[in-house]
Amino acid sequence: MKNQNSDTPKRSSGIIKRRQNPPGKKTLILIIGIILLCFAARLLVFALFSEGLDGIDILVPLLLFGFVFFALAMEGFIAAWVYEDCRIRGGDGALWAVVVFFTTPFIGLLVYFLRRPEITQHCPACGHRISLKAKYCEECGIRIEQKEVPVMPAKTHHLKYLTGGAVSLILMLVCFIGFIFTVAHGGVNTSVTSDKRIWNTGIITMSMETNFGGVWSIDFKSASDGFIKEKAFILEEPEQEMLTADIHCGTVPDGATLMLWIVQGEKAESIDVTNLSEPLEYSLDGFESGKIFVRLQINGVKDVSSDIEIVSK
């Protein structure tokens, strides 16, 4: 009588137990949730410690949040599809999903399609994944019978992930276009005479700003024409106070100016401080107790340093 436990691979009642899938989807959802929470916390901190969202349309932060949310959703959907596709092929789906998520779907998908493994099958004896063209299992050595498989038309799997990614991409673009449109049509306050906070749409280079002991110091290399730096001061007794400004413009091209604005309510006064020969002393008799905005409007000047404060007469 032959020993059936010789060299024949053991089978468990014809049923092969497959390895459990790594928690790739849960990891992606956790990563997206953490990023969204960090972004929301950043907006909250900004609102609490940066004079809130005064001077900005509520649509602007909402559209910005929507853009970030749908961008992350798109990356999550695409990463989930890559996870499933790679799992079907016997690769490390979780690893590739993380790679695609953090390298953006466009770059990540390109790399994945260049490097993704071929479709595999399970060994009928040990369950190890082997190539569809393999004649022997590299794990247990059993001979694999090759069967003629009729050619079937290709079918895209997990369409729900691809559909979700496409919808998220469209919504992300809608939020981005809406954000640009809102900003360009008065969604943010850029008026130098406004009694609300200024939101610049330009750039300033090599800028350093400090506020110690009531002295507002601002130094910068250059800025876009019309760029505005501002600081809110509190007047207690305007009749007994004045504004002092020690400002130096290192480079003043033809036609360039630096304007100092003092704004409170509907009252706005401006002083040209482009070529000060000595520190400016400006009386605040015409203003009332309360908050005032002191602004520097930059129009082409470069290499500027300034110290501005409100002192008693």
C-alpha positions in Angstrom: 0.0 0.0 0.0 1.5 3.3 -1.1 2.1 6.0 1.4 0.0 9.0 0.4 2.1 11.4 2.6 5.2 11.0 0.4 6.0 13.8 -2.0 2.5 14.9 -2.9 1.8 18.5 -1.6 -0.9 18.5 1.1 -4.3 20.1 0.4 -6.8 21.2 3.0 -10.0 19.6 1.6 -9.3 21.3 -1.7 -9.7 24.7 -0.1 -6.7 27.1 -0.2 -6.6 29.7 2.4 -5.4 33.0 1.1 -3.6 35.6 3.1 -5.6 38.4 4.6 -5.3 41.7 2.7 -3.3 44.4 4.5 -5.5 47.3 5.7 -4.5 49.6 2.8 -7.9 51.3 2.4 -8.2 52.1 6.1 -4.7 53.5 6.1 -5.5 55.8 3.1 -8.8 57.0 4.8 -6.8 57.7 8.0 -4.1 59.7 6.1 -6.8 61.8 4.3 -8.6 62.4 7.5 -5.4 63.6 9.3 -4.5 65.9 6.4 -8.0 67.4 6.4 -8.0 67.9 10.2 -4.6 69.6 10.0 -5.8 71.9 7.2 -9.0 72.7 9.2 -6.9 73.4 12.3 -4.6 75.7 10.3 -7.7 77.7 9.2 -9.0 77.9 12.8 -5.6 79.1 14.1 -5.4 81.6 11.3 -8.9 82.9 12.1 -8.1 83.2 15.9 -4.7 84.7 15.7 -4.7 86.7 12.4 -7.6 89.0 13.0 -9.9 86.3 11.5 -11.3 86.5 8.0 -12.2 90.2 8.1 -12.1 91.7 4.6 -12.6 88.4 2.8 -15.7 86.8 1.3 -16.8 83.6 3.1 -16.8 81.8 -0.2 -13.0 82.1 -0.5 -12.1 79.8 2.4 -15.0 77.5 1.6 -13.9 77.1 -2.0 -10.3 76.7 -0.9 -11.3 74.0 1.6 -13.4 72.3 -1.1 -10.4 72.3 -3.5 -8.2 70.6 -0.9 -11.0 68.2 0.1 -11.7 67.0 -3.5 -8.0 66.9 -4.4 -7.4 64.5 -1.5 -10.6 62.6 -2.4 -9.4 62.2 -5.9 -6.0 60.9 -4.7 -7.7 58.6 -2.3 -10.0 57.0 -5.0 -7.1 56.6 -7.5 -4.9 55.1 -4.7 -7.7 52.7 -3.8 -8.0 51.5 -7.4 -4.2 51.0 -7.6 -4.4 49.1 -4.3 -7.0 46.7 -5.8 -5.3 46.4 -9.1 -1.9 45.6 -7.5 -3.6 43.1 -5.1 -5.2 41.3 -8.0 -1.7 41.0 -9.6 -0.2 39.7 -6.4 1.9 42.8 -5.7 2.2 45.0 -2.6 -1.0 47.0 -3.0 -0.6 49.0 0.2 2.9 50.2 -0.8 1.8 51.2 -4.3 -1.3 53.0 -2.9 0.8 55.1 -0.6 3.3 55.9 -3.4 0.5 57.0 -5.8 -1.2 59.1 -3.0 1.9 61.0 -2.0 3.3 61.5 -5.6 -0.1 62.8 -6.9 -2.1 60.4 -9.1 -0.6 61.7 -12.3 3.0 61.0 -11.5 2.2 58.0 -9.3 0.0 56.3 -12.0 2.6 56.8 -14.7 5.3 55.1 -12.4 2.8 52.4 -11.5 1.8 51.5 -15.0 5.5 51.3 -15.9 6.3 49.0 -13.0 3.1 47.1 -12.1 3.4 43.3 -11.9 1.8 40.9 -14.3 -1.4 39.2 -13.5 -0.8 36.0 -11.5 -2.7 33.0 -10.3 -2.7 30.9 -7.1 -0.9 27.6 -7.0 -3.6 24.9 -6.7 -1.5 23.1 -4.1 0.1 25.7 -1.8 -1.7 28.9 -2.7 1.5 30.8 -3.7 1.1 33.3 -6.5 2.7 32.3 -9.7 2.7 33.6 -13.3 -0.1 32.5 -15.6 2.6 31.1 -17.9 4.4 29.2 -15.1 4.9 25.4 -15.6 6.0 24.7 -12.1 5.3 26.4 -8.7 8.4 28.0 -7.5 7.2 27.5 -3.9 6.2 23.8 -3.7 7.5 22.6 -7.1 4.2 21.1 -8.3 3.7 20.9 -12.0 1.1 23.4 -13.3 -1.2 22.2 -16.1 -1.5 24.8 -18.8 -5.1 25.2 -20.0 -6.3 27.0 -23.1 -8.2 30.0 -21.9 -10.5 31.7 -24.4 -9.5 35.4 -25.1 -12.1 37.6 -23.3 -12.5 41.3 -23.9 -10.7 43.4 -21.3 -12.9 44.7 -18.5 -11.9 47.5 -16.1 -12.3 46.4 -12.5 -13.5 48.6 -9.6 -15.1 51.2 -11.7 -16.5 52.8 -8.6 -13.0 54.0 -7.6 -12.3 55.4 -11.1 -15.7 57.1 -11.2 -15.2 58.6 -7.8 -11.7 59.9 -8.8 -13.1 61.5 -12.0 -16.0 63.1 -10.1 -13.6 64.4 -7.5 -11.3 65.8 -10.2 -14.3 67.7 -11.8 -15.4 69.1 -8.4 -11.8 70.1 -7.5 -11.5 72.1 -10.8 -14.9 73.7 -10.1 -13.7 74.8 -6.7 -10.5 76.1 -8.1 -12.2 78.1 -10.9 -14.7 79.4 -8.4 -11.9 80.5 -6.0 -10.0 82.4 -8.8 -13.3 84.0 -10.0 -14.3 85.1 -6.5 -10.8 86.5 -5.7 -10.7 88.4 -9.0 -14.2 89.9 -8.6 -13.9 91.5 -5.1 -13.9 88.4 -3.0 -10.9 89.8 -1.0 -10.4 93.3 0.1 -7.5 95.1 -1.7 -8.6 98.7 -1.2 -6.0 100.8 0.6 -8.7 103.1 2.0 -10.9 100.3 3.3 -11.6 100.0 7.1 -11.2 96.3 6.7 -8.2 94.1 6.6 -6.1 94.1 3.3 -5.5 90.9 1.4 -2.7 91.1 -1.1 -2.7 89.1 -4.3 0.9 90.0 -5.2 4.3 89.0 -3.7 6.9 90.6 -1.5 10.5 89.3 -1.3 13.0 89.0 1.6 10.5 90.5 4.0 11.1 90.6 7.7 8.4 92.0 10.0 8.5 92.5 13.8 6.4 94.2 16.5 8.3 94.8 19.8 7.4 97.4 22.4 4.8 99.0 20.1 7.3 99.6 17.3 6.2 98.1 14.0 9.4 97.3 11.9 9.2 96.1 8.4 12.1 95.5 6.0 11.9 94.1 2.5 13.9 93.8 -0.7 11.1 94.4 -3.3 7.4 93.9 -3.8 4.7 93.8 -6.5 3.3 97.3 -7.5 0.5 98.2 -5.1 1.5 95.6 -2.5 0.3 96.8 0.9 1.7 96.0 4.4 -0.5 97.0 7.3 -0.6 97.1 11.1 -3.5 97.8 13.4 -2.9 100.3 16.2 -5.1 101.4 19.1 -5.5 105.1 19.8 -6.3 106.0 23.4 -6.1 109.8 23.4 -5.6 111.0 19.8 -5.2 114.6 20.8 -2.2 113.6 22.9 -0.7 111.1 20.4 1.2 111.2 17.1 2.6 108.7 14.6 6.4 108.6 14.1 7.9 106.8 11.1 11.6 106.3 10.4 11.7 105.1 6.8 14.5 104.6 4.3 14.2 103.5 0.7 17.5 102.2 -0.6 16.5 102.1 -4.3 13.9 104.4 -5.9 13.5 103.9 -9.6 11.8 106.6 -11.7 8.2 107.0 -10.8 8.4 104.7 -7.8 6.8 105.8 -4.5 6.1 104.6 -1.0 2.9 105.9 0.5 2.0 105.8 4.2 -1.8 105.6 4.9 -3.7 106.1 8.1 -7.2 104.7 7.9 -10.1 104.8 10.4 -13.7 104.3 9.3 -14.3 106.5 6.3 -11.3 108.7 7.1 -8.1 108.0 5.2 -5.0 110.2 5.0 -1.9 109.5 3.0 1.7 110.8 3.2 4.5 110.3 0.6 7.4 108.8 2.6 9.6 107.9 -0.4 12.4 110.3 0.3 12.2 111.2 4.0 15.3 113.2 5.1 14.3 112.8 8.8 11.8 110.7 10.8 8.2 111.7 10.2 6.1 113.1 13.1 2.4 113.1 12.2 -0.4 114.4 14.5 -3.4 112.2 15.0 -5.8 115.0 16.2 -8.3 114.3 13.5 -8.9 110.7 14.5 -10.9 109.1 17.3 -10.1 106.7 20.0 -10.1 103.1 18.8 -8.5 101.0 16.1 -6.7 102.6 13.2 -4.9 100.9 10.2 -1.4 102.1 9.4 -0.4 101.0 5.9 2.6 101.1 3.6 1.6 101.0 -0.1 4.6 99.9 -2.1 4.9 101.2 -5.7 8.3 100.1 -7.1 10.6 101.1 -4.3 13.2 98.5 -3.2 15.5 97.8 -0.2 13.2 99.5 2.3 13.5 99.5 6.1 11.0 101.2 8.4 10.1 101.7 12.1 6.7 103.0 12.8 5.0 103.6 16.2 2.5 105.8 18.0 3.8 107.9 20.8 2.7 110.7 23.1 3.3 114.2 22.0 
